[in-house]
Amino acid sequence: MTTRTARELAETYFTAWEAGDFETLRGLLAENVDFVGALGTASGVEAALAGLRGLGQVLEKIDVKVRVAEGDEVISWFDLYTSVAPPTPTANWMHVDDGKIIRIRATFDPRALLAGLERQN
């Protein structure tokens, strides 16, 4: 089995998330994956998948503008399209260890998304 690069893992991660393919996502994430983002934090694969599923309920499209990788680090800059807010410019950093995504940091201005989610409820 060939180990995928950090860039390949990031590409697969976003493609799977956009498609709602959580089994593929599970295979990309380390058991002890650590996520910190504008809407919350998650420790461990189950918590990370729960967060991805939650936002996945309103996710329509991920339009990646650029992806930069160096060794085990990859940063993706993209517009996050949801059914509840205008496109949200987002930066996502991932660290890969032993062929799995172990750390994720995502940053964006959450105000429009939070307002849209509030209106939905």
Backbone as CSV, one residue per row, in Angstrom:
resi,resn,N_x,N_y,N_z,CA_x,CA_y,CA_z,C_x,C_y,C_z
1,MET,0.830,-1.179,0.000,0.000,0.000,0.000,0.875,1.242,0.000
2,THR,0.565,2.181,-0.861,1.314,3.421,-0.957,0.712,4.457,-0.005
3,THR,1.572,5.089,0.765,1.113,6.135,1.664,0.839,7.389,0.856
4,ARG,-0.326,7.980,1.064,-0.675,9.199,0.355,0.014,10.397,0.975
5,THR,0.303,11.386,0.144,0.920,12.615,0.638,-0.113,13.436,1.398
6,ALA,0.375,14.419,2.134,-0.525,15.321,2.863,-1.470,16.003,1.877
7,ARG,-0.968,16.416,0.728,-1.801,17.057,-0.289,-2.906,16.109,-0.753
8,GLU,-2.565,14.871,-1.028,-3.559,13.883,-1.476,-4.599,13.615,-0.390
9,LEU,-4.153,13.531,0.852,-5.097,13.325,1.954,-6.060,14.505,2.066
10,ALA,-5.552,15.722,1.946,-6.416,16.904,2.018,-7.414,16.917,0.864
11,GLU,-6.955,16.600,-0.335,-7.861,16.564,-1.491,-8.972,15.541,-1.267
12,THR,-8.611,14.364,-0.784,-9.598,13.315,-0.533,-10.546,13.712,0.591
13,TYR,-10.013,14.341,1.633,-10.814,14.803,2.771,-11.930,15.740,2.293
14,PHE,-11.570,16.765,1.527,-12.580,17.735,1.085,-13.557,17.134,0.088
15,THR,-13.084,16.279,-0.793,-13.975,15.608,-1.748,-14.974,14.719,-1.015
16,ALA,-14.491,13.965,-0.038,-15.369,13.067,0.729,-16.365,13.858,1.564
17,TRP,-15.918,14.936,2.201,-16.825,15.742,3.027,-17.924,16.347,2.170
18,GLU,-17.533,16.905,1.025,-18.517,17.509,0.128,-19.545,16.475,-0.337
19,ALA,-19.102,15.227,-0.533,-19.992,14.147,-0.994,-20.766,13.486,0.145
20,GLY,-20.452,13.840,1.392,-21.107,13.191,2.534,-20.635,11.764,2.738
21,ASP,-19.408,11.475,2.320,-18.828,10.130,2.418,-18.027,10.014,3.720
22,PHE,-18.737,9.741,4.803,-18.109,9.745,6.123,-17.269,8.499,6.388
23,GLU,-17.498,7.427,5.669,-16.634,6.245,5.806,-15.245,6.544,5.259
24,THR,-15.188,7.220,4.113,-13.886,7.625,3.577,-13.211,8.584,4.533
25,LEU,-13.963,9.552,5.055,-13.387,10.497,6.023,-12.812,9.768,7.227
26,ARG,-13.543,8.802,7.752,-13.068,8.033,8.907,-11.696,7.405,8.617
27,GLY,-11.521,6.901,7.414,-10.262,6.267,7.047,-9.095,7.232,6.911
28,LEU,-9.378,8.515,6.755,-8.330,9.528,6.608,-7.853,10.080,7.943
29,LEU,-8.729,10.009,8.953,-8.450,10.642,10.242,-7.805,9.680,11.230
30,ALA,-6.804,10.178,11.946,-6.201,9.404,13.035,-7.229,9.245,14.149
31,GLU,-7.142,8.164,14.893,-8.080,7.932,16.009,-8.075,9.094,16.996
32,ASN,-6.914,9.715,17.194,-6.785,10.807,18.154,-6.710,12.175,17.464
33,VAL,-7.374,12.308,16.312,-7.374,13.569,15.583,-7.858,14.696,16.493
34,ASP,-7.258,15.862,16.324,-7.564,17.036,17.138,-7.990,18.154,16.198
35,PHE,-9.221,18.658,16.365,-9.753,19.713,15.508,-10.068,20.948,16.335
36,VAL,-9.666,22.107,15.821,-10.022,23.384,16.426,-10.476,24.293,15.292
37,GLY,-11.692,24.836,15.430,-12.225,25.710,14.401,-13.062,26.820,14.981
38,ALA,-13.581,27.662,14.101,-14.365,28.829,14.515,-15.674,28.444,15.195
39,LEU,-16.189,27.239,14.901,-17.464,26.821,15.489,-17.314,25.817,16.628
40,GLY,-16.075,25.414,16.932,-15.902,24.476,18.038,-14.633,23.668,17.928
41,THR,-14.513,22.714,18.841,-13.366,21.826,18.887,-13.846,20.383,18.926
42,ALA,-12.953,19.483,18.556,-13.275,18.051,18.613,-11.993,17.285,18.877
43,SER,-12.068,16.335,19.788,-10.935,15.458,20.086,-11.356,14.028,19.800
44,GLY,-10.634,13.373,18.910,-10.931,11.995,18.551,-11.766,11.913,17.283
45,VAL,-11.656,10.756,16.632,-12.290,10.585,15.325,-13.806,10.700,15.394
46,GLU,-14.437,10.155,16.420,-15.908,10.207,16.498,-16.406,11.639,16.657
47,ALA,-15.746,12.421,17.504,-16.142,13.817,17.703,-15.898,14.631,16.432
48,ALA,-14.788,14.381,15.763,-14.501,15.095,14.512,-15.540,14.770,13.445
49,LEU,-15.886,13.502,13.307,-16.904,13.108,12.336,-18.260,13.712,12.675
50,ALA,-18.589,13.793,13.956,-19.859,14.403,14.370,-19.899,15.866,13.941
51,GLY,-18.802,16.579,14.110,-18.739,17.974,13.685,-18.870,18.121,12.180
52,LEU,-18.189,17.253,11.441,-18.280,17.292,9.987,-19.694,16.960,9.511
53,ARG,-20.333,16.014,10.178,-21.730,15.676,9.840,-22.655,16.853,10.112
54,GLY,-22.426,17.514,11.244,-23.273,18.646,11.618,-23.238,19.752,10.571
55,LEU,-22.062,20.211,10.228,-21.947,21.250,9.211,-22.320,20.694,7.838
56,GLY,-22.119,19.395,7.658,-22.477,18.745,6.397,-23.956,18.828,6.079
57,GLN,-24.795,19.050,7.092,-26.242,19.155,6.868,-26.615,20.387,6.056
58,VAL,-25.761,21.412,6.091,-26.037,22.621,5.309,-24.993,22.852,4.208
59,LEU,-23.982,21.990,4.134,-22.911,22.115,3.151,-23.429,21.853,1.742
60,GLU,-23.119,22.764,0.836,-23.493,22.580,-0.562,-22.293,22.344,-1.457
61,LYS,-21.195,23.061,-1.187,-20.043,22.981,-2.081,-18.811,23.517,-1.377
62,ILE,-17.654,22.949,-1.721,-16.366,23.455,-1.257,-15.574,23.816,-2.503
63,ASP,-15.311,25.104,-2.673,-14.596,25.590,-3.853,-13.176,25.962,-3.446
64,VAL,-12.249,25.016,-3.614,-10.857,25.228,-3.213,-10.195,26.181,-4.205
65,LYS,-9.632,27.250,-3.673,-8.935,28.251,-4.485,-7.462,27.902,-4.635
66,VAL,-6.850,27.429,-3.540,-5.434,27.062,-3.576,-5.150,26.082,-2.451
67,ARG,-4.203,25.194,-2.704,-3.754,24.248,-1.684,-2.228,24.267,-1.718
68,VAL,-1.625,24.456,-0.560,-0.174,24.511,-0.445,0.254,23.415,0.523
69,ALA,1.194,22.591,0.086,1.670,21.498,0.938,3.183,21.536,1.033
70,GLU,3.650,21.234,2.234,5.078,21.115,2.480,5.276,20.002,3.488
71,GLY,5.829,18.905,3.041,6.020,17.766,3.924,4.695,17.253,4.446
72,ASP,4.559,17.204,5.769,3.356,16.686,6.415,2.328,17.774,6.724
73,GLU,2.515,18.956,6.171,1.621,20.090,6.418,0.922,20.465,5.115
74,VAL,-0.348,20.820,5.216,-1.084,21.293,4.035,-2.090,22.355,4.465
75,ILE,-2.136,23.433,3.693,-3.103,24.498,3.925,-3.983,24.609,2.681
76,SER,-5.288,24.620,2.910,-6.256,24.790,1.823,-7.020,26.087,2.064
77,TRP,-7.121,26.900,1.027,-7.916,28.126,1.067,-9.113,27.891,0.166
78,PHE,-10.326,28.029,0.710,-11.510,27.706,-0.072,-12.693,28.570,0.333
79,ASP,-13.698,28.588,-0.547,-14.988,29.180,-0.226,-15.915,28.042,0.174
80,LEU,-16.519,28.177,1.341,-17.457,27.189,1.874,-18.872,27.662,1.536
81,TYR,-19.542,26.905,0.682,-20.911,27.226,0.290,-21.869,26.399,1.142
82,THR,-22.833,27.099,1.744,-23.852,26.418,2.544,-25.230,26.914,2.101
83,SER,-26.239,26.218,2.556,-27.611,26.608,2.238,-28.120,27.734,3.127
84,VAL,-27.312,28.168,4.101,-27.795,29.144,5.085,-27.030,30.468,5.096
85,ALA,-25.974,30.592,4.273,-25.155,31.803,4.312,-24.461,32.001,2.967
86,PRO,-24.015,33.229,2.707,-23.203,33.454,1.508,-21.906,32.646,1.607
87,PRO,-21.197,32.463,0.492,-19.931,31.722,0.547,-19.000,32.300,1.620
88,THR,-18.392,31.408,2.386,-17.535,31.802,3.496,-16.081,31.482,3.170
89,PRO,-15.224,32.506,2.978,-13.799,32.248,2.756,-13.200,31.573,3.998
90,THR,-12.471,30.476,3.768,-11.989,29.635,4.869,-10.551,29.197,4.629
91,ALA,-9.763,29.202,5.694,-8.417,28.632,5.669,-8.421,27.393,6.553
92,ASN,-7.818,26.319,6.061,-7.774,25.046,6.786,-6.349,24.518,6.735
93,TRP,-5.770,24.266,7.923,-4.433,23.678,8.032,-4.569,22.272,8.585
94,MET,-3.840,21.347,7.979,-3.827,19.958,8.446,-2.393,19.503,8.639
95,HIS,-2.207,18.669,9.656,-0.923,17.999,9.873,-1.162,16.501,9.767
96,VAL,-0.303,15.841,9.008,-0.410,14.403,8.775,0.721,13.694,9.518
97,ASP,0.377,12.597,10.150,1.367,11.765,10.827,1.050,10.308,10.526
98,ASP,2.029,9.576,10.061,1.877,8.148,9.789,0.704,7.872,8.826
99,GLY,0.562,8.744,7.815,-0.445,8.526,6.782,-1.866,8.895,7.152
100,LYS,-2.059,9.556,8.305,-3.404,9.952,8.744,-3.393,11.437,9.137
101,ILE,-4.542,12.077,8.994,-4.690,13.462,9.429,-4.853,13.454,10.942
102,ILE,-3.938,14.136,11.633,-3.959,14.105,13.094,-4.338,15.448,13.715
103,ARG,-4.074,16.569,13.009,-4.455,17.881,13.521,-5.083,18.694,12.400
104,ILE,-6.163,19.400,12.742,-6.851,20.272,11.794,-7.163,21.579,12.511
105,ARG,-6.870,22.672,11.850,-7.236,23.997,12.334,-7.955,24.695,11.191
106,ALA,-9.127,25.230,11.455,-9.896,25.931,10.431,-10.277,27.303,10.948
107,THR,-10.127,28.295,10.098,-10.483,29.640,10.517,-11.270,30.354,9.429
108,PHE,-12.296,31.065,9.875,-13.140,31.865,9.008,-13.971,32.780,9.884
109,ASP,-14.612,33.759,9.253,-15.520,34.642,9.986,-16.857,33.905,10.090
110,PRO,-17.266,33.497,11.288,-18.457,32.657,11.420,-19.790,33.419,11.489
111,ARG,-19.771,34.742,11.483,-20.989,35.509,11.763,-22.146,35.190,10.813
112,ALA,-21.933,35.189,9.508,-23.032,34.930,8.566,-23.531,33.496,8.692
113,LEU,-22.621,32.562,8.884,-23.010,31.160,9.028,-23.818,30.956,10.314
114,LEU,-23.374,31.547,11.406,-24.110,31.435,12.675,-25.505,32.060,12.561
115,ALA,-25.596,33.210,11.907,-26.888,33.852,11.721,-27.797,32.984,10.865
116,GLY,-27.246,32.397,9.821,-28.036,31.508,8.965,-28.510,30.258,9.691
117,LEU,-27.644,29.695,10.504,-28.027,28.517,11.292,-29.115,28.878,12.304
118,GLU,-29.013,30.071,12.889,-30.015,30.538,13.853,-31.379,30.705,13.169
119,ARG,-31.379,31.282,11.978,-32.636,31.457,11.236,-33.267,30.118,10.878
120,GLN,-32.421,29.119,10.659,-32.903,27.783,10.278,-33.641,27.121,11.436
121,ASN,-33.252,27.416,12.658,-33.850,26.774,13.841,-35.127,27.380,14.271
